[in-house]
Amino acid sequence: MLKPYINRPNSLLLLVLVSNTILALGTDKQADFILDGDNFKNLPVVIEGETQMKFWGNVSIEQGTLKINADDAMVYNDKEGVSKVVLSGNPVHMKQFIDVEYGEINVKANKIDYRIKSDLLYMTGDVVIKSKVQGEMHGEKITMNLKTKEISGEKSENQRVRLILKPSK
């Protein structure tokens, strides 16, 4: 199956690079979920099967290619692990490598509700999303499905959703 590529060094190199990238993406969800903050408080009350933990002060999250910086985070944990994280800041910064075609997304918002199990991002407050495929999007309320890469936005009282695409070079 790989014989046609063996005599083409550039194609083989590309195949190796793409394979490694796809392998890294597949392991993002298997990577450790690392959350750091200056302060922590466990809220032991179980509500609808979830416990809550609050982190505040210089909060950072890493999981594989996912990197987030925020002022505070509320972590919701159920019997299967972390189900969602609600982050707020002035602003929250997030970046994650989605796939080879889509590349990395960079998100800035005042609040991000990250539904980890369903790969959904609910972003509010001066939202800016940048990616090589989608260009640059601005709005007050934007939702993104990280699995399907579908993005939707809603106009707020005083701001419409804006997409800026740079011309091809």
C-alpha positions as a printed NumPy array, in Angstrom:
array([[  0.   ,   0.   ,   0.   ],
       [  2.856,   2.421,   0.737],
       [  5.04 ,   1.314,  -2.242],
       [  4.028,   4.245,  -4.487],
       [  5.264,   6.632,  -1.787],
       [  8.602,   4.971,  -1.086],
       [ 10.221,   6.377,  -4.235],
       [  8.891,   9.851,  -3.448],
       [ 10.785,  11.198,  -0.428],
       [  8.611,  14.317,  -0.108],
       [  5.399,  12.275,  -0.144],
       [  6.761,   9.848,   2.421],
       [  7.826,  12.711,   4.685],
       [  4.364,  14.28 ,   4.36 ],
       [  2.734,  10.916,   5.139],
       [  4.867,  10.547,   8.285],
       [  4.121,  14.116,   9.427],
       [  0.381,  13.734,   8.83 ],
       [  0.313,  10.332,  10.554],
       [  2.075,  11.75 ,  13.609],
       [ -0.324,  14.698,  13.745],
       [ -3.366,  12.43 ,  13.497],
       [ -1.897,  10.199,  16.19 ],
       [ -1.355,  13.233,  18.458],
       [ -4.937,  14.384,  17.941],
       [ -6.286,  10.961,  18.842],
       [ -4.383,  11.055,  22.095],
       [ -5.596,  14.524,  23.199],
       [ -8.588,  13.021,  25.013],
       [ -6.352,  10.341,  26.561],
       [ -3.854,  12.922,  27.855],
       [ -3.917,  13.99 ,  31.49 ],
       [ -6.24 ,  16.912,  32.246],
       [ -3.972,  19.314,  34.137],
       [ -5.536,  22.306,  35.893],
       [ -3.483,  24.785,  37.935],
       [ -4.675,  27.793,  39.899],
       [ -3.52 ,  29.971,  42.767],
       [ -6.557,  29.028,  44.875],
       [ -8.85 ,  26.015,  45.148],
       [-12.053,  25.113,  46.937],
       [-13.833,  21.767,  46.756],
       [-17.607,  22.123,  46.918],
       [-18.584,  18.635,  48.191],
       [-22.306,  18.903,  47.486],
       [-23.417,  16.522,  44.727],
       [-25.935,  18.182,  42.388],
       [-27.477,  16.056,  39.625],
       [-24.644,  13.53 ,  39.974],
       [-21.859,  16.104,  39.733],
       [-19.469,  17.623,  42.229],
       [-17.932,  21.049,  41.741],
       [-14.464,  22.428,  42.286],
       [-13.626,  26.114,  42.06 ],
       [-10.201,  27.377,  41.017],
       [ -9.288,  31.051,  40.857],
       [ -6.239,  33.189,  40.295],
       [ -4.041,  32.538,  37.267],
       [ -5.914,  29.4  ,  36.148],
       [ -4.36 ,  27.269,  33.412],
       [ -5.567,  24.05 ,  31.802],
       [ -3.617,  21.694,  29.554],
       [ -4.734,  18.475,  27.912],
       [ -2.742,  17.402,  24.883],
       [ -2.882,  20.305,  22.416],
       [ -5.56 ,  22.13 ,  24.463],
       [ -4.232,  25.171,  26.354],
       [ -6.486,  27.547,  28.352],
       [ -5.714,  30.56 ,  30.566],
       [ -8.434,  32.187,  32.693],
       [ -9.044,  34.122,  35.888],
       [-11.24 ,  31.4  ,  37.394],
       [-12.77 ,  28.022,  36.611],
       [-15.63 ,  25.941,  37.944],
       [-14.969,  22.262,  37.252],
       [-17.896,  19.832,  37.116],
       [-16.989,  16.224,  37.783],
       [-19.209,  13.152,  37.514],
       [-18.518,   9.433,  37.975],
       [-16.813,   9.305,  34.551],
       [-14.526,  12.272,  35.17 ],
       [-14.595,  15.945,  34.22 ],
       [-17.812,  16.685,  32.32 ],
       [-17.515,  20.44 ,  31.86 ],
       [-15.471,  23.452,  32.841],
       [-16.893,  26.97 ,  33.009],
       [-14.123,  29.543,  32.683],
       [-14.254,  33.29 ,  33.097],
       [-11.675,  35.983,  32.759],
       [-10.792,  39.268,  31.351],
       [-10.519,  37.551,  28.886],
       [-10.211,  33.749,  28.777],
       [ -7.674,  32.563,  26.177],
       [ -7.913,  29.114,  24.607],
       [ -6.077,  27.359,  21.803],
       [ -6.31 ,  23.836,  20.481],
       [ -5.092,  21.987,  17.42 ],
       [ -8.223,  20.551,  15.786],
       [ -6.854,  18.616,  12.788],
       [ -4.485,  18.925,   9.839],
       [ -7.053,  20.628,   7.596],
       [ -8.496,  22.985,  10.218],
       [ -5.276,  23.659,  12.074],
       [ -5.234,  25.465,  15.399],
       [ -8.071,  27.596,  16.727],
       [ -7.434,  30.56 ,  18.985],
       [-10.35 ,  31.745,  21.112],
       [-10.742,  34.8  ,  23.307],
       [-13.937,  35.402,  25.322],
       [-15.082,  36.676,  28.697],
       [-16.683,  33.313,  29.47 ],
       [-16.243,  29.825,  28.002],
       [-18.491,  26.934,  28.949],
       [-16.536,  23.91 ,  27.69 ],
       [-18.645,  20.731,  27.575],
       [-15.791,  18.259,  27.448],
       [-17.749,  15.061,  26.799],
       [-19.691,  16.516,  23.878],
       [-16.811,  18.708,  22.579],
       [-18.982,  21.837,  22.653],
       [-17.81 ,  25.365,  23.413],
       [-20.328,  28.017,  24.462],
       [-18.516,  31.356,  24.357],
       [-19.915,  34.708,  25.487],
       [-18.667,  38.27 ,  25.894],
       [-16.426,  39.868,  23.244],
       [-15.77 ,  36.528,  21.541],
       [-13.014,  36.316,  18.922],
       [-12.209,  33.041,  17.148],
       [ -9.278,  32.795,  14.737],
       [ -8.408,  29.848,  12.515],
       [ -6.733,  29.346,   9.173],
       [ -9.921,  27.873,   7.636],
       [-12.647,  30.04 ,   9.188],
       [-10.716,  33.314,   9.274],
       [-11.644,  35.572,  12.165],
       [-15.076,  35.662,  13.778],
       [-16.37 ,  38.178,  16.333],
       [-19.578,  38.177,  18.346],
       [-21.212,  38.251,  21.774],
       [-22.448,  34.623,  21.708],
       [-20.746,  31.947,  19.621],
       [-21.048,  28.17 ,  19.862],
       [-18.562,  25.722,  18.358],
       [-18.739,  21.957,  17.989],
       [-15.125,  20.76 ,  18.06 ],
       [-16.073,  17.378,  16.517],
       [-17.985,  18.688,  13.496],
       [-16.25 ,  22.111,  13.423],
       [-19.687,  23.742,  13.112],
       [-19.763,  27.312,  14.413],
       [-22.897,  29.335,  15.057],
       [-23.406,  32.818,  16.413],
       [-26.241,  35.01 ,  17.621],
       [-26.56 ,  38.752,  17.482],
       [-26.829,  40.52 ,  20.798],
       [-28.599,  43.779,  21.587],
       [-25.862,  45.926,  20.083],
       [-23.573,  43.617,  18.126],
       [-23.975,  41.382,  15.12 ],
       [-21.753,  38.377,  14.363],
       [-18.875,  39.335,  12.079],
       [-16.642,  37.11 ,   9.933],
       [-13.428,  38.495,   8.462],
       [-11.731,  36.503,   5.693],
       [ -8.329,  37.595,   4.47 ],
       [ -7.742,  37.526,   0.685],
       [ -5.69 ,  34.673,  -0.743],
       [ -2.042,  35.462,  -1.302]])
